[in-house]
Amino acid sequence: MELVLIKELLKKKSVKYFDDFSKKSLKNLSETFSRNISLEDWENKFKGKKRVLKFNSDVFKKFKRINVKVISMAIDEKNKIVFCEITIKLDKITLDVIDVLMFDRYNKISQIKAYKL
């Protein structure tokens, strides 16, 4: 696949990930995640799709409204890494975050690293 097409695909999948997170769609997130996904943020670290989805489910239960807005995105199509500056609104809490999304050879998210600004 050409790098230009990979770049567009990664952008589309990243935007969909944030949209699915905002919609609290565990089903769609499950389809987006690699079986061996890892998630690491400033407080937590999880490995495996079941654990990451459980963490997402707990966040969804804790907050009534979730909205993720992508501020900017940089894509390394050669290494399948997407760097995203986002704003996350969790009810009345607003967080500015850098998310680094890594994709596997099947174009599923294999790693998420989140850094609070």
N, CA, C and O atoms as a GROMACS GRO file, in nm:
protein
  468
    1MET      N    1   0.085  -0.118   0.000
    1MET     CA    2   0.000   0.000   0.000
    1MET      C    3   0.090   0.124   0.000
    1MET      O    4   0.189   0.130   0.072
    2GLU      N    5   0.054   0.222  -0.080
    2GLU     CA    6   0.132   0.345  -0.087
    2GLU      C    7   0.122   0.422   0.045
    2GLU      O    8   0.022   0.415   0.116
    3LEU      N    9   0.230   0.496   0.075
    3LEU     CA   10   0.234   0.570   0.201
    3LEU      C   11   0.123   0.675   0.210
    3LEU      O   12   0.072   0.701   0.319
    4VAL      N   13   0.087   0.734   0.097
    4VAL     CA   14  -0.021   0.835   0.098
    4VAL      C   15  -0.153   0.770   0.140
    4VAL      O   16  -0.229   0.827   0.218
    5LEU      N   17  -0.179   0.650   0.089
    5LEU     CA   18  -0.302   0.579   0.126
    5LEU      C   19  -0.298   0.535   0.272
    5LEU      O   20  -0.400   0.540   0.341
    6ILE      N   21  -0.182   0.492   0.318
    6ILE     CA   22  -0.167   0.453   0.459
    6ILE      C   23  -0.192   0.572   0.550
    6ILE      O   24  -0.259   0.560   0.653
    7LYS      N   25  -0.138   0.688   0.511
    7LYS     CA   26  -0.158   0.810   0.591
    7LYS      C   27  -0.306   0.842   0.605
    7LYS      O   28  -0.354   0.872   0.714
    8GLU      N   29  -0.381   0.837   0.494
    8GLU     CA   30  -0.525   0.864   0.497
    8GLU      C   31  -0.599   0.761   0.582
    8GLU      O   32  -0.689   0.796   0.658
    9LEU      N   33  -0.562   0.635   0.568
    9LEU     CA   34  -0.624   0.527   0.645
    9LEU      C   35  -0.601   0.548   0.794
    9LEU      O   36  -0.695   0.535   0.874
   10LEU      N   37  -0.478   0.579   0.833
   10LEU     CA   38  -0.446   0.600   0.975
   10LEU      C   39  -0.520   0.722   1.031
   10LEU      O   40  -0.566   0.719   1.145
   11LYS      N   41  -0.531   0.826   0.951
   11LYS     CA   42  -0.605   0.945   0.995
   11LYS      C   43  -0.752   0.909   1.018
   11LYS      O   44  -0.810   0.944   1.121
   12LYS      N   45  -0.811   0.838   0.922
   12LYS     CA   46  -0.952   0.797   0.932
   12LYS      C   47  -0.975   0.708   1.054
   12LYS      O   48  -1.072   0.727   1.127
   13LYS      N   49  -0.886   0.611   1.077
   13LYS     CA   50  -0.901   0.519   1.191
   13LYS      C   51  -0.882   0.592   1.324
   13LYS      O   52  -0.948   0.559   1.422
   14SER      N   53  -0.792   0.689   1.328
   14SER     CA   54  -0.769   0.766   1.451
   14SER      C   55  -0.891   0.851   1.486
   14SER      O   56  -0.934   0.854   1.601
   15VAL      N   57  -0.945   0.920   1.386
   15VAL     CA   58  -1.064   1.002   1.409
   15VAL      C   59  -1.180   0.914   1.453
   15VAL      O   60  -1.255   0.951   1.544
   16LYS      N   61  -1.196   0.798   1.390
   16LYS     CA   62  -1.302   0.704   1.428
   16LYS      C   63  -1.283   0.656   1.572
   16LYS      O   64  -1.381   0.644   1.646
   17TYR      N   65  -1.160   0.630   1.613
   17TYR     CA   66  -1.132   0.588   1.751
   17TYR      C   67  -1.182   0.693   1.850
   17TYR      O   68  -1.251   0.660   1.946
   18PHE      N   69  -1.148   0.820   1.826
   18PHE     CA   70  -1.191   0.925   1.918
   18PHE      C   71  -1.342   0.943   1.914
   18PHE      O   72  -1.404   0.971   2.017
   19ASP      N   73  -1.402   0.927   1.798
   19ASP     CA   74  -1.547   0.936   1.785
   19ASP      C   75  -1.614   0.822   1.862
   19ASP      O   76  -1.710   0.844   1.936
   20ASP      N   77  -1.564   0.700   1.844
   20ASP     CA   78  -1.620   0.584   1.915
   20ASP      C   79  -1.602   0.598   2.066
   20ASP      O   80  -1.690   0.558   2.143
   21PHE      N   81  -1.491   0.655   2.109
   21PHE     CA   82  -1.468   0.678   2.252
   21PHE      C   83  -1.571   0.778   2.305
   21PHE      O   84  -1.630   0.758   2.411
   22SER      N   85  -1.592   0.887   2.229
   22SER     CA   86  -1.691   0.988   2.269
   22SER      C   87  -1.831   0.929   2.276
   22SER      O   88  -1.911   0.968   2.361
   23LYS      N   89  -1.861   0.836   2.186
   23LYS     CA   90  -1.994   0.772   2.183
   23LYS      C   91  -2.006   0.655   2.281
   23LYS      O   92  -2.112   0.594   2.293
   24LYS      N   93  -1.896   0.625   2.350
   24LYS     CA   94  -1.892   0.514   2.447
   24LYS      C   95  -1.923   0.380   2.381
   24LYS      O   96  -1.990   0.295   2.441
   25SER      N   97  -1.876   0.361   2.259
   25SER     CA   98  -1.907   0.240   2.184
   25SER      C   99  -1.799   0.133   2.205
   25SER      O  100  -1.701   0.127   2.132
   26LEU      N  101  -1.820   0.050   2.305
   26LEU     CA  102  -1.725  -0.059   2.333
   26LEU      C  103  -1.716  -0.157   2.216
   26LEU      O  104  -1.610  -0.212   2.188
   27LYS      N  105  -1.828  -0.179   2.148
   27LYS     CA  106  -1.830  -0.270   2.034
   27LYS      C  107  -1.735  -0.220   1.924
   27LYS      O  108  -1.653  -0.295   1.873
   28ASN      N  109  -1.748  -0.093   1.889
   28ASN     CA  110  -1.663  -0.037   1.784
   28ASN      C  111  -1.517  -0.029   1.829
   28ASN      O  112  -1.426  -0.054   1.750
   29LEU      N  113  -1.494   0.005   1.956
   29LEU     CA  114  -1.356   0.009   2.006
   29LEU      C  115  -1.293  -0.129   1.999
   29LEU      O  116  -1.176  -0.144   1.964
   30SER      N  117  -1.371  -0.230   2.033
   30SER     CA  118  -1.321  -0.368   2.028
   30SER      C  119  -1.275  -0.405   1.887
   30SER      O  120  -1.174  -0.473   1.870
   31GLU      N  121  -1.350  -0.360   1.787
   31GLU     CA  122  -1.314  -0.387   1.648
   31GLU      C  123  -1.190  -0.309   1.605
   31GLU      O  124  -1.117  -0.351   1.515
   32THR      N  125  -1.166  -0.196   1.668
   32THR     CA  126  -1.054  -0.108   1.634
   32THR      C  127  -0.924  -0.155   1.698
   32THR      O  128  -0.816  -0.131   1.644
   33PHE      N  129  -0.935  -0.223   1.813
   33PHE     CA  130  -0.817  -0.260   1.891
   33PHE      C  131  -0.757  -0.393   1.845
   33PHE      O  132  -0.829  -0.486   1.807
   34SER      N  133  -0.625  -0.399   1.850
   34SER     CA  134  -0.552  -0.524   1.832
   34SER      C  135  -0.578  -0.613   1.955
   34SER      O  136  -0.607  -0.562   2.063
   35ARG      N  137  -0.567  -0.742   1.938
   35ARG     CA  138  -0.587  -0.835   2.051
   35ARG      C  139  -0.487  -0.808   2.163
   35ARG      O  140  -0.519  -0.824   2.281
   36ASN      N  141  -0.367  -0.767   2.126
   36ASN     CA  142  -0.261  -0.744   2.226
   36ASN      C  143  -0.238  -0.596   2.256
   36ASN      O  144  -0.127  -0.556   2.291
   37ILE      N  145  -0.342  -0.516   2.242
   37ILE     CA  146  -0.329  -0.373   2.265
   37ILE      C  147  -0.274  -0.343   2.405
   37ILE      O  148  -0.301  -0.416   2.500
   38SER      N  149  -0.198  -0.234   2.415
   38SER     CA  150  -0.158  -0.184   2.546
   38SER      C  151  -0.198  -0.037   2.554
   38SER      O  152  -0.195   0.036   2.455
   39LEU      N  153  -0.236   0.003   2.673
   39LEU     CA  154  -0.275   0.141   2.698
   39LEU      C  155  -0.200   0.189   2.821
   39LEU      O  156  -0.197   0.122   2.924
   40GLU      N  157  -0.141   0.305   2.808
   40GLU     CA  158  -0.069   0.365   2.920
   40GLU      C  159  -0.100   0.513   2.924
   40GLU      O  160  -0.086   0.584   2.825
   41ASP      N  161  -0.144   0.559   3.042
   41ASP     CA  162  -0.163   0.703   3.061
   41ASP      C  163  -0.088   0.746   3.186
   41ASP      O  164  -0.006   0.671   3.238
   42TRP      N  165  -0.114   0.864   3.233
   42TRP     CA  166  -0.041   0.921   3.346
   42TRP      C  167  -0.074   0.853   3.477
   42TRP      O  168  -0.007   0.879   3.577
   43GLU      N  169  -0.175   0.766   3.482
   43GLU     CA  170  -0.212   0.696   3.605
   43GLU      C  171  -0.222   0.545   3.591
   43GLU      O  172  -0.213   0.474   3.692
   44ASN      N  173  -0.239   0.494   3.470
   44ASN     CA  174  -0.272   0.353   3.450
   44ASN      C  175  -0.186   0.289   3.342
   44ASN      O  176  -0.124   0.356   3.260
   45LYS      N  177  -0.185   0.156   3.346
   45LYS     CA  178  -0.116   0.078   3.244
   45LYS      C  179  -0.189  -0.055   3.229
   45LYS      O  180  -0.204  -0.130   3.326
   46PHE      N  181  -0.236  -0.085   3.106
   46PHE     CA  182  -0.310  -0.208   3.080
   46PHE      C  183  -0.257  -0.276   2.956
   46PHE      O  184  -0.213  -0.210   2.861
   47LYS      N  185  -0.261  -0.410   2.956
   47LYS     CA  186  -0.217  -0.490   2.841
   47LYS      C  187  -0.326  -0.592   2.808
   47LYS      O  188  -0.376  -0.661   2.897
   48GLY      N  189  -0.362  -0.600   2.681
   48GLY     CA  190  -0.464  -0.694   2.636
   48GLY      C  191  -0.597  -0.625   2.613
   48GLY      O  192  -0.635  -0.534   2.686
   49LYS      N  193  -0.668  -0.671   2.510
   49LYS     CA  194  -0.794  -0.608   2.470
   49LYS      C  195  -0.898  -0.610   2.582
   49LYS      O  196  -0.966  -0.509   2.603
   50LYS      N  197  -0.911  -0.722   2.653
   50LYS     CA  198  -1.011  -0.731   2.762
   50LYS      C  199  -0.986  -0.624   2.868
   50LYS      O  200  -1.079  -0.557   2.913
   51ARG      N  201  -0.861  -0.610   2.909
   51ARG     CA  202  -0.828  -0.513   3.015
   51ARG      C  203  -0.848  -0.368   2.969
   51ARG      O  204  -0.899  -0.285   3.044
   52VAL      N  205  -0.809  -0.340   2.846
   52VAL     CA  206  -0.826  -0.204   2.794
   52VAL      C  207  -0.975  -0.171   2.779
   52VAL      O  208  -1.017  -0.061   2.815
   53LEU      N  209  -1.053  -0.264   2.728
   53LEU     CA  210  -1.197  -0.241   2.717
   53LEU      C  211  -1.263  -0.228   2.853
   53LEU      O  212  -1.356  -0.149   2.869
   54LYS      N  213  -1.218  -0.303   2.952
   54LYS     CA  214  -1.271  -0.290   3.089
   54LYS      C  215  -1.242  -0.152   3.144
   54LYS      O  216  -1.328  -0.090   3.207
   55PHE      N  217  -1.120  -0.103   3.121
   55PHE     CA  218  -1.083   0.032   3.164
   55PHE      C  219  -1.174   0.135   3.095
   55PHE      O  220  -1.226   0.225   3.161
   56ASN      N  221  -1.192   0.122   2.964
   56ASN     CA  222  -1.280   0.213   2.891
   56ASN      C  223  -1.421   0.207   2.947
   56ASN      O  224  -1.484   0.311   2.967
   57SER      N  225  -1.472   0.087   2.974
   57SER     CA  226  -1.606   0.069   3.029
   57SER      C  227  -1.619   0.140   3.163
   57SER      O  228  -1.720   0.205   3.191
   58ASP      N  229  -1.516   0.129   3.246
   58ASP     CA  230  -1.519   0.196   3.378
   58ASP      C  231  -1.523   0.348   3.362
   58ASP      O  232  -1.594   0.416   3.436
   59VAL      N  233  -1.449   0.401   3.266
   59VAL     CA  234  -1.451   0.545   3.238
   59VAL      C  235  -1.590   0.586   3.189
   59VAL      O  236  -1.643   0.688   3.232
   60PHE      N  237  -1.648   0.506   3.100
   60PHE     CA  238  -1.780   0.537   3.046
   60PHE      C  239  -1.887   0.538   3.155
   60PHE      O  240  -1.979   0.619   3.151
   61LYS      N  241  -1.874   0.449   3.253
   61LYS     CA  242  -1.971   0.444   3.363
   61LYS      C  243  -1.953   0.562   3.459
   61LYS      O  244  -2.049   0.611   3.519
   62LYS      N  245  -1.830   0.606   3.473
   62LYS     CA  246  -1.798   0.713   3.568
   62LYS      C  247  -1.846   0.851   3.519
   62LYS      O  248  -1.884   0.936   3.600
   63PHE      N  249  -1.845   0.871   3.387
   63PHE     CA  250  -1.880   1.002   3.332
   63PHE      C  251  -2.002   0.992   3.240
   63PHE      O  252  -2.009   0.905   3.153
   64LYS      N  253  -2.097   1.082   3.263
   64LYS     CA  254  -2.219   1.081   3.183
   64LYS      C  255  -2.192   1.125   3.040
   64LYS      O  256  -2.240   1.064   2.944
   65ARG      N  257  -2.114   1.232   3.025
   65ARG     CA  258  -2.083   1.285   2.892
   65ARG      C  259  -1.932   1.286   2.868
   65ARG      O  260  -1.853   1.329   2.952
   66ILE      N  261  -1.895   1.237   2.751
   66ILE     CA  262  -1.755   1.235   2.710
   66ILE      C  263  -1.748   1.295   2.570
   66ILE      O  264  -1.825   1.258   2.481
   67ASN      N  265  -1.654   1.387   2.552
   67ASN     CA  266  -1.634   1.446   2.420
   67ASN      C  267  -1.485   1.462   2.395
   67ASN      O  268  -1.414   1.524   2.474
   68VAL      N  269  -1.439   1.405   2.285
   68VAL     CA  270  -1.299   1.418   2.247
   68VAL      C  271  -1.292   1.504   2.123
   68VAL      O  272  -1.357   1.476   2.022
   69LYS      N  273  -1.213   1.610   2.130
   69LYS     CA  274  -1.194   1.700   2.015
   69LYS      C  275  -1.047   1.692   1.973
   69LYS      O  276  -0.957   1.714   2.054
   70VAL      N  277  -1.024   1.661   1.846
   70VAL     CA  278  -0.888   1.657   1.793
   70VAL      C  279  -0.847   1.798   1.756
   70VAL      O  280  -0.911   1.864   1.675
   71ILE      N  281  -0.738   1.844   1.818
   71ILE     CA  282  -0.685   1.978   1.791
   71ILE      C  283  -0.589   1.973   1.672
   71ILE      O  284  -0.598   2.053   1.579
   72SER      N  285  -0.497   1.877   1.678
   72SER     CA  286  -0.402   1.860   1.568
   72SER      C  287  -0.357   1.715   1.562
   72SER      O  288  -0.368   1.640   1.660
   73MET      N  289  -0.306   1.677   1.444
   73MET     CA  290  -0.266   1.538   1.424
   73MET      C  291  -0.142   1.537   1.333
   73MET      O  292  -0.136   1.607   1.232
   74ALA      N  293  -0.044   1.455   1.372
   74ALA     CA  294   0.074   1.433   1.288
   74ALA      C  295   0.086   1.282   1.268
   74ALA      O  296   0.072   1.204   1.363
   75ILE      N  297   0.113   1.243   1.145
   75ILE     CA  298   0.113   1.100   1.112
   75ILE      C  299   0.248   1.058   1.055
   75ILE      O  300   0.298   1.117   0.959
   76ASP      N  301   0.304   0.955   1.116
   76ASP     CA  302   0.424   0.889   1.064
   76ASP      C  303   0.376   0.762   0.995
   76ASP      O  304   0.366   0.657   1.057
   77GLU      N  305   0.348   0.773   0.866
   77GLU     CA  306   0.288   0.662   0.793
   77GLU      C  307   0.384   0.545   0.776
   77GLU      O  308   0.341   0.430   0.766
   78LYS      N  309   0.513   0.574   0.773
   78LYS     CA  310   0.612   0.466   0.756
   78LYS      C  311   0.612   0.371   0.876
   78LYS      O  312   0.620   0.249   0.860
   79ASN      N  313   0.602   0.428   0.997
   79ASN     CA  314   0.603   0.348   1.119
   79ASN      C  315   0.464   0.326   1.178
   79ASN      O  316   0.449   0.265   1.284
   80LYS      N  317   0.362   0.376   1.110
   80LYS     CA  318   0.222   0.361   1.152
   80LYS      C  319   0.198   0.414   1.293
   80LYS      O  320   0.143   0.344   1.379
   81ILE      N  321   0.240   0.540   1.314
   81ILE     CA  322   0.220   0.607   1.443
   81ILE      C  323   0.147   0.738   1.417
   81ILE      O  324   0.181   0.813   1.325
   82VAL      N  325   0.046   0.766   1.500
   82VAL     CA  326  -0.029   0.890   1.489
   82VAL      C  327  -0.017   0.966   1.622
   82VAL      O  328  -0.045   0.912   1.729
   83PHE      N  329   0.026   1.091   1.612
   83PHE     CA  330   0.041   1.178   1.729
   83PHE      C  331  -0.076   1.276   1.726
   83PHE      O  332  -0.094   1.348   1.628
   84CYS      N  333  -0.155   1.279   1.833
   84CYS     CA  334  -0.275   1.361   1.837
   84CYS      C  335  -0.275   1.452   1.959
   84CYS      O  336  -0.255   1.407   2.072
   85GLU      N  337  -0.299   1.579   1.934
   85GLU     CA  338  -0.326   1.672   2.044
   85GLU      C  339  -0.477   1.678   2.054
   85GLU      O  340  -0.545   1.714   1.958
   86ILE      N  341  -0.530   1.644   2.171
   86ILE     CA  342  -0.674   1.638   2.189
   86ILE      C  343  -0.717   1.711   2.316
   86ILE      O  344  -0.638   1.732   2.408
   87THR      N  345  -0.843   1.748   2.318
   87THR     CA  346  -0.907   1.797   2.439
   87THR      C  347  -1.018   1.698   2.473
   87THR      O  348  -1.103   1.668   2.389
   88ILE      N  349  -1.015   1.648   2.595
   88ILE     CA  350  -1.117   1.552   2.640
   88ILE      C  351  -1.203   1.621   2.746
   88ILE      O  352  -1.152   1.674   2.845
   89LYS      N  353  -1.333   1.619   2.723
   89LYS     CA  354  -1.427   1.670   2.824
   89LYS      C  355  -1.499   1.552   2.885
   89LYS      O  356  -1.566   1.475   2.816
   90LEU      N  357  -1.483   1.538   3.015
   90LEU     CA  358  -1.548   1.433   3.093
   90LEU      C  359  -1.641   1.504   3.191
   90LEU      O  360  -1.599   1.549   3.298
   91ASP      N  361  -1.768   1.513   3.154
   91ASP     CA  362  -1.864   1.595   3.228
   91ASP      C  363  -1.810   1.737   3.238
   91ASP      O  364  -1.800   1.805   3.136
   92LYS      N  365  -1.773   1.783   3.358
   92LYS     CA  366  -1.724   1.921   3.372
   92LYS      C  367  -1.572   1.931   3.376
   92LYS      O  368  -1.517   2.040   3.391
   93ILE      N  369  -1.504   1.820   3.361
   93ILE     CA  370  -1.357   1.817   3.362
   93ILE      C  371  -1.306   1.827   3.220
   93ILE      O  372  -1.354   1.758   3.130
   94THR      N  373  -1.207   1.916   3.199
   94THR     CA  374  -1.145   1.929   3.068
   94THR      C  375  -0.997   1.896   3.080
   94THR      O  376  -0.927   1.951   3.165
   95LEU      N  377  -0.951   1.805   2.994
   95LEU     CA  378  -0.811   1.764   2.993
   95LEU      C  379  -0.750   1.789   2.856
   95LEU      O  380  -0.810   1.756   2.754
   96ASP      N  381  -0.630   1.846   2.855
   96ASP     CA  382  -0.553   1.859   2.732
   96ASP      C  383  -0.452   1.745   2.732
   96ASP      O  384  -0.376   1.728   2.827
   97VAL      N  385  -0.451   1.668   2.624
   97VAL     CA  386  -0.377   1.543   2.621
   97VAL      C  387  -0.306   1.526   2.485
   97VAL      O  388  -0.356   1.572   2.382
   98ILE      N  389  -0.192   1.461   2.489
   98ILE     CA  390  -0.127   1.412   2.367
   98ILE      C  391  -0.147   1.261   2.368
   98ILE      O  392  -0.105   1.193   2.462
   99ASP      N  393  -0.210   1.210   2.264
   99ASP     CA  394  -0.225   1.065   2.247
   99ASP      C  395  -0.132   1.020   2.136
   99ASP      O  396  -0.126   1.081   2.029
  100VAL      N  397  -0.061   0.913   2.161
  100VAL     CA  398   0.022   0.850   2.059
  100VAL      C  399  -0.040   0.714   2.030
  100VAL      O  400  -0.044   0.626   2.116
  101LEU      N  401  -0.090   0.699   1.907
  101LEU     CA  402  -0.157   0.575   1.866
  101LEU      C  403  -0.064   0.500   1.772
  101LEU      O  404  -0.017   0.555   1.672
  102MET      N  405  -0.038   0.374   1.804
  102MET     CA  406   0.046   0.290   1.718
  102MET      C  407  -0.042   0.180   1.659
  102MET      O  408  -0.126   0.122   1.728
  103PHE      N  409  -0.022   0.153   1.531
  103PHE     CA  410  -0.104   0.056   1.459
  103PHE      C  411  -0.020  -0.065   1.420
  103PHE      O  412   0.099  -0.054   1.391
  104ASP      N  413  -0.086  -0.182   1.418
  104ASP     CA  414  -0.016  -0.305   1.378
  104ASP      C  415  -0.027  -0.325   1.227
  104ASP      O  416  -0.078  -0.239   1.155
  105ARG      N  417   0.021  -0.437   1.179
  105ARG     CA  418   0.022  -0.462   1.035
  105ARG      C  419  -0.119  -0.481   0.978
  105ARG      O  420  -0.138  -0.476   0.856
  106TYR      N  421  -0.217  -0.504   1.066
  106TYR     CA  422  -0.356  -0.516   1.023
  106TYR      C  423  -0.432  -0.383   1.037
  106TYR      O  424  -0.554  -0.378   1.020
  107ASN      N  425  -0.358  -0.278   1.067
  107ASN     CA  426  -0.412  -0.143   1.084
  107ASN      C  427  -0.511  -0.133   1.200
  107ASN      O  428  -0.606  -0.055   1.196
  108LYS      N  429  -0.485  -0.213   1.303
  108LYS     CA  430  -0.561  -0.203   1.428
  108LYS      C  431  -0.472  -0.132   1.530
  108LYS      O  432  -0.349  -0.138   1.522
  109ILE      N  433  -0.533  -0.064   1.624
  109ILE     CA  434  -0.454   0.007   1.726
  109ILE      C  435  -0.390  -0.095   1.819
  109ILE      O  436  -0.458  -0.174   1.884
  110SER      N  437  -0.257  -0.091   1.824
  110SER     CA  438  -0.183  -0.188   1.906
  110SER      C  439  -0.128  -0.125   2.034
  110SER      O  440  -0.096  -0.195   2.129
  111GLN      N  441  -0.119   0.007   2.035
  111GLN     CA  442  -0.066   0.074   2.154
  111GLN      C  443  -0.120   0.216   2.160
  111GLN      O  444  -0.126   0.288   2.061
  112ILE      N  445  -0.160   0.254   2.281
  112ILE     CA  446  -0.204   0.390   2.308
  112ILE      C  447  -0.123   0.443   2.425
  112ILE      O  448  -0.119   0.381   2.532
  113LYS      N  449  -0.058   0.556   2.404
  113LYS     CA  450   0.012   0.623   2.514
  113LYS      C  451  -0.048   0.762   2.524
  113LYS      O  452  -0.053   0.836   2.426
  114ALA      N  453  -0.092   0.797   2.643
  114ALA     CA  454  -0.158   0.927   2.665
  114ALA      C  455  -0.078   1.007   2.766
  114ALA      O  456  -0.040   0.958   2.872
  115TYR      N  457  -0.051   1.133   2.731
  115TYR     CA  458   0.027   1.222   2.816
  115TYR      C  459  -0.057   1.348   2.844
  115TYR      O  460  -0.097   1.419   2.752
  116LYS      N  461  -0.082   1.373   2.973
  116LYS     CA  462  -0.159   1.491   3.012
  116LYS      C  463  -0.069   1.614   3.003
  116LYS      O  464   0.045   1.612   3.051
  117LEU      N  465  -0.120   1.719   2.941
  117LEU     CA  466  -0.043   1.844   2.928
  117LEU      C  467  -0.066   1.933   3.047
  117LEU      O  468  -0.010   2.042   3.054
   0.00000   0.00000   0.00000
